[in-house]
Amino acid sequence: MQHKGTRLEVNLDALAHNYHYLKSRISDTTKFMAVVKANAYGHGIVKVAQKLQDLGTDYFATAYTEEGEELRENGIITPILILHAQQHNLDICIDRCLEPVIYSMEMLDAFIAFAKAKQQQSYPIHLEFNTGLNRIGIDPEDIQEVIRIVKSSPEVKVRGLQSHLAASEDLNEEEFTQQQITKFETIAAILKKELDYEFLLHEANTSGILNYNNAHYTMVRSGIGLYGFGNDAKHDAQLKPISSLKSNISQIRSIEPGETVSYNRKFVAKDPTTYAVIPLGHGDGINRIYGYGNLKVSINGKPAPTLGIICMDMFMVNITGIAAKVGDEVVIFDQTVHTSRQMAEDAGTISYELLTGIQKRVRRVYIDTLSK
Ligand SMILES: *Cc1c(COP(=O)(O)O)cnc(C)c1O
């Protein structure tokens, strides 16, 4: 089917390919957690999660409680981890059967109080220890206090122990990463000795899966890999970017030397110039960094650089010398040559930021041939 208008085409076949590839890199007994925070990195949390649930993912992770709620409201019955639940909405975790990551002593106390008030028994929680990222996490020094509290609180049960690697994608930091791995294993050993039940161990994100086989443990947490990127050319070659951002030309104009384009007249034509107006802008997630030629879209197979400032709802590209008419397709990024990773890197940012910034008003169109 021929789609028109600004849309993000999401290829669920490619998502399935990435899922199977990442699974092939871990052992059969290691569980797979699909990270679908930030609207599944911009691809649409519900459709992506439904596909991954069909594929058999063991767990989901979202950043915030509201994202987990949205999954529950849309038929996701797989366990869901909330990476960054906050104290003011811990009760929602219990109401929606979401498993919170407990990342501080205050939060542990607060969650146990909620669990008590809601008459819970053995409610699953995941304990996050800081091993070097220095973001959220319980201080390893507090392990004995954590054990004391957990053992005396039948309302909760440790379902998982987690930490997060600071530099799993940067092999120059291997020594630091191995130190994080060792710290994590030390904490795990202490906890194992004290608890008379099994719990999951998870520390690796996508780059952790691909670069550190010794950090897979009993579960891995993958986000960007599912969406097609491995933070390294060698890994990227095995994965498939799952989305293309496309639009259609709204208008074509020609100007004479000395005339200017867009706000504040930042583009001044030196030669007779023909340009096209494209209906998306920073209100859709095409940040101002992409102006002034920092992005080249593809029109009828030819590269067309941006002219001047990106507006909120549109931007202009130079099509001088390109045969094009109103309505022709514009490819902002695609799944093969000019991927979101390439587009982001050309402008000095990363695919994570570009993809998660694609706004709600950009229609998501799903391609799913394999399940039909
Ligand atoms: C976002 C996130 C992940 C996923 O990371 P990727 O690099 O996208 O695979 C895993 N764990 C935590 C704690 C995260 O915040």
The ligand as an SDF file (V2000), in Angstrom:
LIG
                    3D

 15 15  0  0  0  0  0  0  0  0999 V2000
   17.5910    2.1150   28.8560 C   0  0  0  0  0  0  0  0  0  0  0  0
   18.1360    1.0640   29.7060 C   0  0  0  0  0  0  0  0  0  0  0  0
   18.4740   -0.1870   29.1620 C   0  0  0  0  0  0  0  0  0  0  0  0
   18.4940   -0.4540   27.6710 C   0  0  0  0  0  0  0  0  0  0  0  0
   19.7060    0.0240   27.1340 O   0  0  0  0  0  0  0  0  0  0  0  0
   20.1030   -0.1770   25.5920 P   0  0  0  0  0  0  0  0  0  0  0  0
   21.4580    0.4200   25.4820 O   0  0  0  0  0  0  0  0  0  0  0  0
   19.0970    0.6030   24.8050 O   0  0  0  0  0  0  0  0  0  0  0  0
   20.0480   -1.6250   25.3100 O   0  0  0  0  0  0  0  0  0  0  0  0
   18.8430   -1.1970   30.0480 C   0  0  0  0  0  0  0  0  0  0  0  0
   18.8930   -0.9800   31.3770 N   0  0  0  0  0  0  0  0  0  0  0  0
   18.6120    0.2210   31.9180 C   0  0  0  0  0  0  0  0  0  0  0  0
   18.7170    0.4020   33.3970 C   0  0  0  0  0  0  0  0  0  0  0  0
   18.2420    1.2820   31.1070 C   0  0  0  0  0  0  0  0  0  0  0  0
   17.9930    2.4910   31.6550 O   0  0  0  0  0  0  0  0  0  0  0  0
  1  2  1  0
  2  3  1  0
  2 14  2  0
  3  4  1  0
  3 10  2  0
  4  5  1  0
  5  6  1  0
  6  7  2  0
  6  8  1  0
  6  9  1  0
 10 11  1  0
 11 12  2  0
 12 13  1  0
 12 14  1  0
 14 15  1  0
M  END
$$$$
